[in-house]
Structures are given as structure tokens and as C-alpha cells.
Amino acid sequence: MPETIDIQLKKGVLGLCVLALLARTDSYAYEIASRLSDAIGMGEGTIYPLMRRMQTDGLVETYLVESSSGPSRKYYRLTVRGHEALKAQGAEWEAFARSVDQLLTEAATQDTINAGAPDPVLALTAATGDASDKGAE
């Protein structure tokens, strides 16, 4: 079964969303996954490989924080490179979203115009007569 556009969009912007969350505050992976689940419906399983990749790419760095209720937690924070990536990807997203919005607005306008126009097939049939009418002559 083909994936819906919703799933593809989420996959495409997941890294950008993580960068945006970490720009607000440092966080650990489970908390990031919970926020993404609430905001865009992304599952927890997708976050851990992404966080490793972002760390390898130098976009985030980690540090441990002691926890009174269990083992230490690994927190992530943006690096300078991560902040630069957020700025660049955010600008790309905004330009892309504007373009998509423009296309959708134009399509909606065209649909409204077309809704008021007669159906060309019905107009042609009315002008030439239905094929069943010709057989009755």
C-alpha cells in the first residue's frame, strides 16, 4: 500500500522539527519523541536513529544529567552547526510552504471558477443531442 502524503511530509521535516525543539531547550530523546508525537503524530521509534545521525553530522551534542529516579539521562543540545542548519532549513521550509500554499490557493480559485461553468460534456450533449435520440428519429 502506498504511503500517504502525510507520512512522507512527516519524514521529510522530522529533522527540522527536532532542531526547532532543541532550539527552545535541551532535551532527552524520549521527551523529544513525546513532543513530536503530540505535535505531528510521529512515533518514538523514529527518533533514536535520527538523533544518532544528527550527532554524527555535528548538529547536536550530548551530555548526561543525573536522575534521582533512575539512570542518568542523555540530553541533546544544538551545536553552532545545528543552529545554522535550523536557520537554513527553516528558510527553505518557509519558501516551500509558501509555494505549496500558492499552488493550493490557485487550485481552489480554479475549482470555484469551474464550479460556476457548465460541464463541457453536458453542454456538448445538449448541443448535439443524445445518441439515443438520434436512433429514435
N, C-alpha and C positions, 0 to 999 in steps of 0.2 A: 504494500500500500504506500503511495507516495506521501512524503511529509507535507504538512500544511505550511503555508507561508508563515504562520505564527511560530512554528518550531524553528524554521530557517532564520527568521529575524532574531529570535532569542539567541540562537547560536552565534549569529554574526555580531551582536552587540554585547555579549556577555562580558568580554574583557573590558570594554568601555564602562559598563556598569560597575564592575569591580573597582576600576580606577576611580570612578566617581565616589563610590562608597568610602574607599580608603582616603580620598582627599578630605573627607569630613573628619574622620577619626581612624586611628589604628584599630585593627580588629583581628579576631581569630577566624579560622576558616568556617567553623560551624555557624558562627554569628553572621558571617558574610552570606553563607548559603541560606540561612533563615530569612535574612533581609531580601535576598533575591527571590526566594520562594514567595514571600508576601507581595513583592513589587511586580514581578513579571512571571511568576509561576515556574521558575527553574528549579530542578531537583538538586538535592545535595550532592549526589554522585559526580556531577559535572565540575564542581568547584575545586576539588583536590588536584586533579591533573592540571587545571588551569593555573592554580596558584604555584605549582612547581614550575610550569612553563614561564610564568611571569617572573619568578625568582631567577631562573636561568637566563632570561632575557634582560635582567638587571632593572626591571620595572618596580619590583618590591624587594624589601629585605625583611628578615625576621629577627625576633628577639623573644626570649622566654619570660613569662611572668608567673611567679609562684601563685599557687591557688590554695586556699585554706580547705577547700572541699575535694581535693584530688590532685592529680599530677599537674605539673606546670603546663601552661598553655603557650602555644606558639602564636605570637601576634605578628601581623603583617603591617608594614607601613610603606608608603610610596617613597621611592628614591627620587632624586632630581630628574633622572631619566623617566621615571613614572609620571611625574608632574608634567614633563614636556610631552609625553605620549598622550596624557589626558587632554591637554590643550589642543594638540594636533588632531586627535581622533574626535574630540568634541566639535571642532570646527568642521571636520569632514562630515560628521553626523548631521549637524545643523544644515549644511548645504544640501546634503542628500535628502533630508526630511522636507526641506523647502521645495525641492524639485518634485518629490513624490506628491506633496500637498498640491502643488500647482497642477500636476497631471490629473489628480483626482478631482480637483475643482473644475478643470476644463471638461472632464468626462461627465461630471454631474450637470454642468451647464448644457452640454450637448444632449444629455438624456432629457433634460427639461425641454429643450427646443424640439427634440424628436418626439416627445410625448404629445406635443400640440400638432404635429404634422400628420397627415393621413398616412396610413400604411400603404406603401407603394404597390404591394401585391394586390391589396383590395382595390386600390384606385385603378390599376390596370385591368382587373377582372370586371369592374363596373363599367369601364370604358369600352371594353371589347365584348362583354357578355360572357357568361359562364359557358364552358364547353358543353355542359349538359343541355343548355338552352338551344345550342346550335343543332343538336341531334333531334330536337323536338320539332324543328321547322319543316 
